[in-house]
Amino acid sequence: MLDITDIYHTGFVVPDLDAAMAELATVFGVTWNAVEERDMPVLTPDGHVDAHMRFVYSRGGSPRLELLEPVPGTAWESPVNAFGPGGAHHIGVWADDFAETSAKLEAAGLPRVLTFDDGSGAAVRFAYHRLPSGPFVELVDGTRRAELEAWFEGAEYPAPDSSTFGSSDAG
């Protein structure tokens, strides 16, 4: 259903983005793109949420790390596991047949718990699906790969045109 070679990042929800960036830079020599702060409309099983997000990706190619601060009421809530807060949260995967892949994951019993909300109710741009063991798979529409990879290396963040997705300057 998914190909391991399409994995491009691992995401972590962390209580303090700046501290986590510094820590990973020290331990792994990671460099980071600019921190993004965005209001993003998302759709959860409970309905629409205006998510205020603060996040960053590592530079320098795959595998990438993504750090996000917690967003209450979404799949980005602060995780707590047996080892304490901040465990691996999700695995990011490119999906060239995005809508079809999201539907296949749902049919296989991996519920969609979050997607960008364009008002259609459909999976759009990215979709988080929960694995039975707990973590998430984040599908990212493969048509966005070139613009996102350019951003990972320093280009401007590829936010959608507000006339297409409403008034929010979202991810």
N, C-alpha and C positions, 0 to 999 in steps of 0.2 A: 504494500500500500504506500509506504514511504521509503525513500532510498537514503541510506546513511550518508551517501556522498553529497546530499542536498542540505545537510546540517551546516549552518554557518555561524551560529552563536549559542552561547549558554547565558541565560539571564538569571540575575540575582536581585531579589528585592531586599534592600538594605536600609536600616534605620537612618543612616547618615551618609549621603552620597559622597561628600567631599572626603570624609574619613576613609571610606572604602576605596575611593580612587587612590588616595595617598598610600594606603596599605598595599594595594595590588601593584602599584608602581614600584614600591620598595621591594616587594617579594619577587615579582616577575619582570620588572623593567617595562611594564606596560605604559604606553602613552595613550592619551585620550583625545577624542575630538571635543569640540565645545559642548558644554552641558546645555541641553535643551530644556526649556520650561514652556509647556504648552497646555492649553485647555483643549481637551479632546472629547468629542461626543462618542460615547460607546454604548453598546447594547449588551445587557446582561440578561440572564434568565428572569430577573425581577423587573426588567424594563430599562429605560434610558437613564444614563448617568453622565453628568458633565464632569469628567475626570480632570483634575488638575495634576499634571504630570511633570516630574523632573527626572531626567534620564540622560545617560551617556553611553557611548560605545567606545571600545578600544580601537586603536589604529594598528595598521601593520599587517593586515591580512587575517585569514582564518587560521585557527578558530578565534572568533571574536568573543569578547565578554561584553555583556550589557548590564548596567547597573540602573536600578529604578528605585525611587523612594516609594513607600507604601501609599496606596490610594484606597481609602475606606470604601466599602460597598462594591468592590470589583475583585477580579481574580488577582489583582496586584496588592491585596492586603498583605501585611507583614507576615511571612510564614514563620512558624515555630515548629521545630522538629526535635528529635531526641537529643540533638547536639546544641540546641539553643536557637536563637533567631538567625535568619540569613542564609539558610541552606539553598542549594540550587533550586530555582523556581521553575524554569522552563528551558526547552530546547527549541531554538529557532530553525525553521526549515523552509527553503524556497519551494514553492509549489507552482509549476508552470500551468497546471490545470487546476487552479486555485479553488473555484466553486465546486467542481466535481470532487476534488480531494477532500474538502471540508464535508461535503455530503456523505462521502464514503466513510469518513471517520465517525460521523454521527450514526450511520447505519450499523457500524461495527461496535457500537456501544460506548463510544468516546464522545460524551456530550460537549457541544460548543457552549462555552461559558462566557465568552466575551468576543466582540468584534467591533470594528469601527461602525458607527451609526450614521448612515446616510438617509435614514428614514424608510428604507425599503424592507427592513427586517431580515435581509439576506446577509450572508458573510461577504464583507467588503474589505479590501486592502490587507487585512490580517485577521486571523481567527485563532482563539485559544481553545484547545480541546483538552479535557482532563483524562489522563491515563488512570486506569484502575488503581495503580500503586501510589497515586497522589500527584506527581508532577504534571506539568502541562506540556503539550506540544503547541508551539506557536507557528501556524502556517502563515507565510508571507507571500503575497501575490508575486509570482516570478516576473511579471511584466514590469515590476518596480525595481528589479535587481540592479540595473545600471545606475539609476538615480540614487538609490540607497548606497551602493558601493562607493560612488563618488562622494557622497556625504560622509561616509565613514572615514574617508581620507582627507576631508577638509572643505569640500564644497558646501554651499548653503543648504540648510535643511529643506528637503523637498515636500513642503506642506501643500495640500491641495488648494486650488483656487476656491475662495470663499463662495463664489457664485455657483460652484458645483456642489459643495457640501454644506451650505448654510453659512452662518456668520462666524463660525469658529475657525481659527487658524490651526487646524488639527493635523496630526501625524498621519 
